[in-house]
Amino acid sequence: MDKLKLRKSVFFPAFSAVLVSGIVGLVNNKLLISWFKAAFNWAYAHMSWLYQLIVVVLFLLCCVLMVSKVGRIRIGGENAKPKHGFWTWFAMSLTGGIGASIVSSSIAQPVVFLESIWGELDGYQIVPGSVEAVLFAMGRSLHEWTFFPYAFFGVFAVSIAYTCFNKGKALSLSSTLEPLIGRLSSKPGLSSVIDVIAVLALALAIVGTLGTFIGLATTCFRTVYGIAPTPALMFFIMLLTTALYLGSSLSGVERGIRFFSRLNFWFYMLLLSIILLLSGSFVFSLNTTTSSIGYWLQHLPTWAFDTGMEGGPALIQEWTVYNWAFWMAFAPVTGVFLAQLSYGHTIRESLFINWLMPSFFAMLWFGIFGGCALNWQLHGIADLAAVIRQGGTYTGIWALLQNLPFSGVLIPVTLFIMLISFTTSADNSITVISALCIRDRRIGDEAPWAVKLTWGLVIGLLSFLLMAYASGSKGNDGVRYMVVTIGSILSSYIVLHIVATVKMFFFDRRHAPEPAPKSGDSAGEV
């Protein structure tokens, strides 16, 4: 791969770590899951405070950037022109970040919280199935899926975009630390270490989302069609999804991601409309979502800073810490993708598209799907809690859809939406991590096909191994533990990134675009 100008100090450490995980999972899956479970438990015990503070600070930073004079800065300079129209930009941003997780989480998470299936309400001493449990279930879901987590994408998108387009820095995540550590950020050693961790984090996060889709698909076949979720079936699903996201990634951003994003967005709208019209939960969803927003705001100080001392490990460890760590794993490299889409727009516009609008969309999605699930659970239309308790979190969505009219058509359509959603998310992720493994790359440049193919295949293999042999009681335990491990490691970089971003926008002088570095001068080249 030398002809491809491979950054050996980035590609080989990250790729080897992913490959070793796959080999260990194949030889001794119990050993693999025990490693990541130990890291998961350690992260909760020692770093919950840091996770909570990071999320709060990122949220506040988005608010300040949005309303300050910094928001008027145009990414790429005053004469830069946008490459994409508003709705295309939003569709690519939205579907490139959330994957298939929101479809199942919008059903499972509110129902799990409502009935305290694994003890989620014990810490706050809320009675399962009560009115307060309804408010908590929806309010807590909104807390963990809207403005606070999307602040990761909002901050990283604008800081990386400004660093690469306005300051003319090379495509390396260490470049964003230049305002804080100066020339040290361009040293090959530090640059490689940061990019290795970021690439590894996102690679494993993609493993997690592909594992999620494999779990959702096999659960659908078992629940709806009576087909057992065998390793052979999981392997077939992995091959199909891997072929799709690799085909999309190899075709380039302008073709693959743009096409799938538009298709995925309109399917999202179709599915929302169907649930809204056919579920009979329209008024209940509106009332519940509105009241839950008030409940959320009332309890926000406690929720935002609770490290488990009040909420307990069943809630904070298994849901909140995991969710924050998952977003940490995605944020830096996904930020590169969102940054290149932001060219020609102002920082305020970028935050609007990458932070506010996805948050409102998630609020709408959880309000409609979660509201329907809560309504049906409370009124005995479908015992989704029993289904989830018996079959894991992936079963909730299919149990709900089976109780809707035209379920024979709706279920395959939903499965297709999930497939396209994951393809879009994995597409941009593979594109960016591959670019970070190549020297002399500027933001927006495509990596050679061989690097994309290599990453895509090993990620698909590892996701299959973890779902087939280390799924655990909730259906994705191996994936959950693994993502949290890397999120914990990446948290140190995220703290430095936040400090550097504040210094860059509010204390340093503005920068005009600099000329691109000559070949051989890019940060981290080895």
C-alpha positions as CSV (number, residue, x, y, z in Angstrom):
1,M,0.0,0.0,0.0
2,D,3.0,2.3,-0.1
3,K,1.9,3.5,-3.6
4,L,-1.3,4.8,-1.9
5,K,0.8,7.0,0.5
6,L,-0.5,5.1,3.4
7,R,0.0,6.7,6.8
8,K,1.4,3.6,8.4
9,S,1.5,5.0,11.9
10,V,-2.3,5.5,11.7
11,F,-3.6,2.6,9.6
12,F,-1.7,-0.3,11.0
13,P,-2.3,0.3,14.8
14,A,-6.0,1.1,14.3
15,F,-6.5,-1.8,11.8
16,S,-4.6,-4.2,13.9
17,A,-6.6,-3.4,17.0
18,V,-9.9,-4.0,15.1
19,L,-8.5,-7.2,13.5
20,V,-7.2,-8.6,16.9
21,S,-10.6,-8.0,18.4
22,G,-12.2,-10.1,15.6
23,I,-9.7,-12.9,16.0
24,V,-10.2,-13.0,19.8
25,G,-13.9,-13.0,19.3
26,L,-13.7,-16.0,16.9
27,V,-11.3,-18.0,19.2
28,N,-12.7,-17.1,22.6
29,N,-15.8,-14.9,22.6
30,K,-16.1,-15.0,26.4
31,L,-12.7,-13.5,26.8
32,L,-13.5,-10.7,24.3
33,I,-16.7,-9.7,26.0
34,S,-15.0,-9.9,29.5
35,W,-12.3,-7.4,28.4
36,F,-14.8,-4.9,27.2
37,K,-17.2,-5.5,30.1
38,A,-14.4,-4.8,32.6
39,A,-13.6,-1.5,30.7
40,F,-17.3,-0.7,30.7
41,N,-17.6,-1.1,34.4
42,W,-14.4,0.9,35.0
43,A,-15.6,3.8,32.8
44,Y,-18.8,4.0,34.8
45,A,-17.1,3.9,38.2
46,H,-14.4,6.4,37.4
47,M,-15.5,8.6,34.5
48,S,-19.3,9.2,34.8
49,W,-18.6,12.7,36.1
50,L,-16.4,13.5,33.1
51,Y,-19.0,12.3,30.6
52,Q,-21.7,14.4,32.1
53,L,-19.6,17.5,32.3
54,I,-18.4,17.1,28.7
55,V,-22.0,16.9,27.4
56,V,-23.1,19.9,29.4
57,V,-20.2,22.0,28.3
58,L,-20.7,21.1,24.6
59,F,-24.4,22.1,24.8
60,L,-23.5,25.4,26.4
61,L,-20.8,26.0,23.8
62,C,-23.3,25.4,20.9
63,C,-25.6,27.9,22.5
64,V,-22.8,30.6,22.8
65,L,-21.5,30.0,19.2
66,M,-25.1,30.2,17.9
67,V,-25.8,33.6,19.3
68,S,-22.4,35.2,19.3
69,K,-20.6,37.2,16.6
70,V,-18.7,34.0,15.8
71,G,-21.8,32.6,14.2
72,R,-21.5,35.0,11.3
73,I,-18.1,33.6,10.2
74,R,-18.4,32.0,6.8
75,I,-16.7,28.6,6.5
76,G,-14.1,28.8,3.7
77,G,-14.0,32.6,3.7
78,E,-16.4,35.4,2.7
79,N,-16.4,34.3,-1.0
80,A,-17.0,30.6,-0.4
81,K,-20.1,29.2,-2.1
82,P,-22.2,26.3,-0.7
83,K,-22.0,23.0,-2.6
84,H,-25.4,21.7,-1.6
85,G,-28.9,23.1,-1.2
86,F,-30.6,23.4,2.2
87,W,-32.7,20.2,2.1
88,T,-29.9,18.1,0.5
89,W,-27.5,19.3,3.1
90,F,-29.9,18.5,6.0
91,A,-30.7,15.1,4.6
92,M,-27.0,14.2,4.3
93,S,-26.2,15.6,7.8
94,L,-29.2,13.8,9.4
95,T,-28.9,10.4,7.8
96,G,-25.1,10.5,7.9
97,G,-25.1,10.6,11.7
98,I,-27.8,8.6,13.3
99,G,-27.8,5.3,11.5
100,A,-30.5,2.8,12.3
101,S,-30.3,3.2,16.0
102,I,-33.0,5.8,16.4
103,V,-35.7,3.6,14.7
104,S,-35.5,0.9,17.4
105,S,-34.5,3.2,20.3
106,S,-37.6,5.3,19.9
107,I,-39.7,2.3,20.8
108,A,-37.5,0.3,23.2
109,Q,-36.1,3.1,25.4
110,P,-39.4,4.8,26.4
111,V,-41.0,1.4,27.1
112,V,-38.0,0.1,29.1
113,F,-38.1,3.3,31.2
114,L,-41.9,3.2,31.6
115,E,-41.9,-0.4,33.0
116,S,-38.4,-0.2,34.6
117,I,-37.5,-3.5,32.9
118,W,-34.0,-3.6,34.2
119,G,-34.5,-1.4,37.2
120,E,-34.1,2.0,35.5
121,L,-36.6,3.7,37.8
122,D,-35.3,2.3,41.1
123,G,-32.8,5.2,41.7
124,Y,-35.5,7.9,41.4
125,Q,-38.1,5.8,43.2
126,I,-40.7,6.2,40.5
127,V,-43.5,3.6,40.3
128,P,-43.4,1.7,37.0
129,G,-46.4,2.4,34.8
130,S,-47.5,5.5,36.7
131,V,-48.1,8.9,35.2
132,E,-44.7,10.1,36.4
133,A,-43.1,7.0,34.8
134,V,-44.7,8.1,31.5
135,L,-43.3,11.6,31.8
136,F,-39.9,10.2,32.8
137,A,-39.8,7.7,30.0
138,M,-40.4,10.3,27.3
139,G,-38.5,13.2,29.0
140,R,-35.4,11.0,29.6
141,S,-35.4,9.7,26.1
142,L,-35.5,13.3,24.7
143,H,-32.7,14.2,27.1
144,E,-30.5,11.4,25.7
145,W,-31.4,11.8,22.0
146,T,-31.8,15.5,21.2
147,F,-30.0,18.8,22.0
148,F,-27.4,17.4,24.4
149,P,-25.9,14.6,22.3
150,Y,-26.2,16.4,19.0
151,A,-24.0,19.1,20.6
152,F,-21.1,16.7,19.9
153,F,-21.8,16.9,16.1
154,G,-22.5,20.7,16.3
155,V,-19.2,21.6,17.9
156,F,-16.9,19.2,16.0
157,A,-18.4,20.2,12.6
158,V,-17.7,23.9,13.0
159,S,-14.3,23.6,14.7
160,I,-13.0,21.1,12.1
161,A,-14.5,23.1,9.2
162,Y,-13.0,26.4,10.5
163,T,-9.6,24.7,11.1
164,C,-9.4,23.0,7.7
165,F,-11.1,25.6,5.4
166,N,-10.4,29.0,7.1
167,K,-7.0,28.2,8.6
168,G,-5.9,25.9,5.8
169,K,-4.8,23.1,8.0
170,A,-4.3,19.5,6.8
171,L,-6.8,16.7,7.4
172,S,-5.8,15.5,10.8
173,L,-7.7,15.8,14.1
174,S,-4.6,17.0,15.9
175,S,-4.9,20.2,13.8
176,T,-7.9,21.3,15.9
177,L,-5.6,21.4,19.0
178,E,-3.2,23.9,17.4
179,P,-4.7,26.9,19.3
180,L,-4.0,25.1,22.5
181,I,-0.7,23.3,22.0
182,G,0.8,25.2,19.1
183,R,3.3,23.6,16.8
184,L,3.2,20.4,18.9
185,S,-0.1,19.6,17.1
186,S,1.7,19.1,13.8
187,K,4.3,16.7,15.2
188,P,3.9,13.3,13.5
189,G,3.9,11.4,16.7
190,L,1.0,13.2,18.4
191,S,-0.9,13.6,15.2
192,S,-0.7,9.9,14.6
193,V,-1.8,8.9,18.1
194,I,-4.8,11.2,18.0
195,D,-5.9,10.0,14.6
196,V,-5.3,6.3,15.5
197,I,-7.7,6.7,18.5
198,A,-10.3,8.5,16.5
199,V,-10.1,6.1,13.6
200,L,-10.3,3.1,16.0
201,A,-13.2,4.7,17.9
202,L,-15.3,5.3,14.8
203,A,-14.4,1.9,13.3
204,L,-15.7,0.2,16.4
205,A,-18.7,2.5,16.5
206,I,-19.5,1.4,12.9
207,V,-19.2,-2.1,14.1
208,G,-21.7,-1.2,16.8
209,T,-24.2,0.2,14.3
210,L,-23.8,-2.6,11.9
211,G,-24.3,-5.0,14.9
212,T,-27.5,-3.1,15.7
213,F,-28.8,-3.6,12.2
214,I,-27.9,-7.3,12.2
215,G,-29.7,-7.6,15.6
216,L,-32.8,-5.8,14.3
217,A,-32.9,-7.7,11.1
218,T,-32.5,-11.2,12.7
219,T,-35.0,-10.3,15.3
220,C,-37.5,-9.3,12.6
221,F,-37.0,-12.6,10.9
222,R,-37.5,-14.5,14.1
223,T,-40.5,-12.5,15.5
224,V,-42.4,-11.9,12.3
225,Y,-41.4,-14.8,10.0
226,G,-40.3,-17.5,12.5
227,I,-36.8,-17.8,11.0
228,A,-34.2,-18.6,13.7
229,P,-31.4,-16.1,14.1
230,T,-28.5,-18.5,13.2
231,P,-24.9,-17.4,12.6
232,A,-25.4,-18.2,8.9
233,L,-28.3,-15.7,8.7
234,M,-26.3,-13.1,10.5
235,F,-23.4,-13.6,8.1
236,F,-25.7,-13.2,5.1
237,I,-27.1,-9.9,6.5
238,M,-23.5,-8.7,7.2
239,L,-22.5,-9.5,3.6
240,L,-25.5,-7.7,2.2
241,T,-25.0,-4.5,4.3
242,T,-21.2,-4.5,3.8
243,A,-21.7,-4.7,0.0
244,L,-24.1,-1.8,0.0
245,Y,-22.1,0.6,2.1
246,L,-18.9,-0.3,0.4
247,G,-20.5,0.2,-3.0
248,S,-21.9,3.6,-1.9
249,S,-18.5,4.6,-0.4
250,L,-16.5,3.6,-3.4
251,S,-18.8,5.7,-5.6
252,G,-17.9,8.8,-3.7
253,V,-19.7,11.4,-1.6
254,E,-21.4,13.2,-4.4
255,R,-23.0,10.0,-5.7
256,G,-23.4,7.4,-2.9
257,I,-24.1,9.4,0.2
258,R,-26.1,12.1,-1.6
259,F,-28.4,9.5,-3.3
260,F,-28.9,7.4,-0.2
261,S,-29.4,10.4,2.1
262,R,-32.3,11.7,0.0
263,L,-33.9,8.3,-0.3
264,N,-33.5,7.7,3.4
265,F,-34.9,11.1,4.4
266,W,-38.1,10.6,2.4
267,F,-38.6,7.1,3.7
268,Y,-38.2,8.5,7.3
269,M,-41.0,11.0,6.5
270,L,-43.2,8.2,5.0
271,L,-42.8,6.0,8.1
272,L,-43.5,8.9,10.5
273,S,-46.7,9.7,8.5
274,I,-47.9,6.1,8.6
275,I,-47.4,5.8,12.3
276,L,-49.1,9.1,12.9
277,L,-52.1,8.2,10.8
278,L,-52.6,4.5,11.7
279,S,-51.6,4.1,15.3
280,G,-54.5,6.0,16.9
281,S,-52.0,7.8,19.2
282,F,-51.9,11.2,17.7
283,V,-53.4,13.2,20.6
284,F,-51.7,11.1,23.2
285,S,-48.3,11.6,21.6
286,L,-48.8,15.4,21.4
287,N,-49.9,15.6,25.1
288,T,-47.2,13.3,26.4
289,T,-44.4,14.9,24.4
290,T,-45.4,18.4,25.5
291,S,-45.8,17.5,29.2
292,S,-42.6,15.5,29.1
293,I,-40.6,18.5,27.8
294,G,-41.8,20.4,30.9
295,Y,-40.8,17.4,33.1
296,W,-37.4,17.3,31.4
297,L,-36.7,21.0,32.0
298,Q,-37.9,20.6,35.7
299,H,-35.4,17.8,36.3
300,L,-32.7,18.9,34.0
301,P,-30.2,20.0,36.7
302,T,-30.3,16.6,38.3
303,W,-30.2,14.6,35.1
304,A,-27.4,16.6,33.6
305,F,-25.0,16.1,36.5
306,D,-26.2,12.8,38.0
307,T,-23.2,10.4,38.0
308,G,-25.3,7.5,39.4
309,M,-25.4,8.5,43.0
310,E,-29.1,9.2,42.6
311,G,-30.2,7.5,39.4
312,G,-28.4,4.3,40.0
313,P,-26.3,2.1,37.7
314,A,-29.3,0.5,35.9
315,L,-30.1,3.9,34.4
316,I,-26.8,5.9,34.4
317,Q,-24.4,3.1,33.6
318,E,-26.5,1.1,31.2
319,W,-28.1,4.0,29.4
320,T,-26.7,7.4,29.9
321,V,-23.0,6.6,30.2
322,Y,-23.3,4.2,27.3
323,N,-25.1,6.8,25.1
324,W,-22.6,9.6,25.8
325,A,-19.7,7.3,25.1
326,F,-21.2,6.1,21.9
327,W,-21.6,9.7,20.7
328,M,-18.0,10.4,21.8
329,A,-16.8,7.6,19.6
330,F,-18.7,9.0,16.6
331,A,-18.1,12.7,17.1
332,P,-14.6,13.5,15.9
333,V,-14.6,11.6,12.6
334,T,-18.2,12.3,11.9
335,G,-17.4,15.9,12.5
336,V,-15.0,15.7,9.5
337,F,-17.8,14.6,7.3
338,L,-20.2,17.2,8.6
339,A,-17.5,19.9,8.2
340,Q,-17.0,19.3,4.5
341,L,-20.7,19.6,4.0
342,S,-20.6,23.0,5.8
343,Y,-18.3,24.7,3.3
344,G,-19.7,28.0,2.1
345,H,-22.2,28.3,5.0
346,T,-21.8,30.4,8.2
347,I,-21.0,28.8,11.6
348,R,-24.5,29.7,12.7
349,E,-26.0,27.9,9.7
350,S,-23.8,24.9,10.3
351,L,-25.0,24.7,13.9
352,F,-28.6,25.0,12.8
353,I,-28.3,22.1,10.4
354,N,-26.0,19.8,12.4
355,W,-27.3,20.6,16.0
356,L,-30.7,22.2,16.1
357,M,-32.6,20.5,13.2
358,P,-31.5,16.9,14.0
359,S,-32.5,17.5,17.6
360,F,-36.0,18.7,16.6
361,F,-36.3,15.8,14.2
362,A,-35.3,13.4,17.0
363,M,-37.9,15.0,19.2
364,L,-40.5,14.5,16.5
365,W,-39.5,10.9,16.0
366,F,-39.5,10.0,19.6
367,G,-42.7,11.9,20.2
368,I,-44.6,9.9,17.5
369,F,-43.0,6.5,17.8
370,G,-42.3,6.6,21.6
371,G,-45.8,8.2,22.2
372,C,-47.4,5.3,20.3
373,A,-45.4,2.7,22.2
374,L,-46.3,4.3,25.6
375,N,-50.0,4.6,24.6
376,W,-50.2,1.0,23.5
377,Q,-48.4,-0.3,26.6
378,L,-50.6,1.7,29.0
379,H,-53.9,0.7,27.4
380,G,-53.1,-2.9,26.7
381,I,-53.1,-2.7,22.9
382,A,-49.7,-4.4,22.9
383,D,-47.5,-5.6,25.8
384,L,-44.3,-4.3,24.3
385,A,-42.5,-4.5,27.7
386,A,-43.1,-8.3,27.9
387,V,-41.8,-8.7,24.4
388,I,-38.6,-6.6,25.2
389,R,-38.1,-8.4,28.5
390,Q,-38.2,-11.8,26.7
391,G,-36.4,-11.0,23.5
392,G,-34.3,-7.9,24.1
393,T,-34.5,-4.3,22.9
394,Y,-34.6,-5.1,19.2
395,T,-38.0,-6.8,19.4
396,G,-40.0,-3.8,20.4
397,I,-40.2,-2.2,17.0
398,W,-41.4,-5.4,15.3
399,A,-44.0,-6.0,18.0
400,L,-45.4,-2.5,17.5
401,L,-45.5,-2.8,13.7
402,Q,-47.2,-6.2,13.8
403,N,-50.2,-4.5,15.5
404,L,-50.6,-1.9,12.8
405,P,-52.8,-2.2,9.7
406,F,-50.9,-3.3,6.5
407,S,-48.1,-4.8,8.7
408,G,-47.3,-7.2,5.9
409,V,-46.1,-4.3,3.8
410,L,-45.0,-2.0,6.6
411,I,-42.5,-4.3,8.2
412,P,-40.4,-5.0,5.0
413,V,-40.5,-1.2,4.3
414,T,-39.2,-0.5,7.8
415,L,-36.5,-3.1,7.4
416,F,-35.5,-1.5,4.1
417,I,-35.4,2.0,5.7
418,M,-33.1,0.7,8.4
419,L,-30.8,-0.9,5.8
420,I,-30.6,2.4,3.9
421,S,-30.1,4.3,7.1
422,F,-27.2,2.2,8.1
423,T,-25.7,2.3,4.6
424,T,-25.7,6.1,4.7
425,S,-24.1,6.3,8.1
426,A,-21.5,3.7,7.4
427,D,-20.7,5.2,4.0
428,N,-19.6,8.5,5.4
429,S,-17.7,6.9,8.2
430,I,-15.7,4.5,6.0
431,T,-14.9,7.5,3.7
432,V,-13.5,9.6,6.5
433,I,-11.5,7.0,8.4
434,S,-10.0,5.9,5.1
435,A,-9.0,9.5,4.3
436,L,-7.3,9.9,7.7
437,C,-5.2,6.8,6.9
438,I,-3.7,8.5,3.7
439,R,-1.0,11.2,3.6
440,D,-1.3,14.5,1.8
441,R,-5.1,14.6,2.1
442,R,-7.2,17.7,2.4
443,I,-10.7,17.7,3.9
444,G,-13.1,16.4,1.3
445,D,-10.6,14.3,-0.6
446,E,-11.5,10.7,-1.3
447,A,-9.2,7.9,-0.2
448,P,-8.2,5.1,-2.6
449,W,-10.7,2.3,-3.1
450,A,-8.3,-0.3,-1.6
451,V,-8.2,1.4,1.8
452,K,-12.0,1.7,1.9
453,L,-12.4,-1.9,0.9
454,T,-10.0,-3.1,3.6
455,W,-11.8,-1.1,6.3
456,G,-15.2,-2.1,5.2
457,L,-14.5,-5.8,5.2
458,V,-12.8,-6.0,8.6
459,I,-15.6,-3.9,10.2
460,G,-18.3,-6.2,8.7
461,L,-16.5,-9.3,10.0
462,L,-16.1,-8.0,13.5
463,S,-19.7,-6.9,13.7
464,F,-20.8,-10.4,12.7
465,L,-18.6,-12.1,15.3
466,L,-19.8,-9.9,18.1
467,M,-23.5,-10.3,17.3
468,A,-23.2,-14.0,16.6
469,Y,-21.1,-14.9,19.6
470,A,-21.2,-12.1,22.2
471,S,-24.6,-10.6,22.0
472,G,-25.6,-10.9,25.7
473,S,-28.9,-10.5,27.4
474,K,-29.9,-7.2,25.8
475,G,-28.9,-8.4,22.3
476,N,-25.8,-6.2,21.8
477,D,-23.8,-6.4,25.0
478,G,-20.5,-7.1,23.2
479,V,-20.9,-4.1,21.0
480,R,-22.0,-1.9,23.9
481,Y,-19.0,-2.7,26.0
482,M,-16.6,-2.3,23.1
483,V,-17.8,1.2,22.1
484,V,-17.7,2.5,25.6
485,T,-14.1,1.4,25.9
486,I,-13.0,3.5,23.0
487,G,-15.2,6.4,24.0
488,S,-13.5,6.5,27.4
489,I,-10.1,6.7,25.7
490,L,-11.2,9.4,23.3
491,S,-12.7,11.5,26.1
492,S,-9.3,13.1,26.9
493,Y,-9.0,14.3,23.3
494,I,-12.5,15.7,23.4
495,V,-11.7,17.7,26.5
496,L,-8.6,19.2,24.8
497,H,-10.7,19.9,21.7
498,I,-13.3,21.8,23.7
499,V,-10.6,24.0,25.3
500,A,-8.9,24.6,21.9
501,T,-12.2,25.5,20.2
502,V,-13.0,28.1,22.9
503,K,-9.6,29.6,22.6
504,M,-9.7,29.6,18.7
505,F,-13.1,31.3,18.4
506,F,-13.0,33.7,21.4
507,F,-9.4,34.5,22.2
508,D,-7.3,34.1,19.1
509,R,-7.2,36.4,16.2
510,R,-9.1,35.5,13.1
511,H,-7.2,33.6,10.4
512,A,-7.3,34.0,6.6
513,P,-7.1,30.8,4.6
514,E,-3.5,29.6,4.3
515,P,-2.0,27.8,1.3
516,A,-2.2,24.1,1.3
517,P,1.0,22.4,2.6
518,K,3.3,21.0,0.0
519,S,3.5,17.3,-0.5
520,G,5.4,15.8,2.4
521,D,4.5,18.6,4.8
522,S,1.1,17.4,6.0
523,A,0.6,16.8,9.7
524,G,1.3,13.3,10.8
525,E,3.0,12.1,7.6
526,V,5.3,9.1,8.2
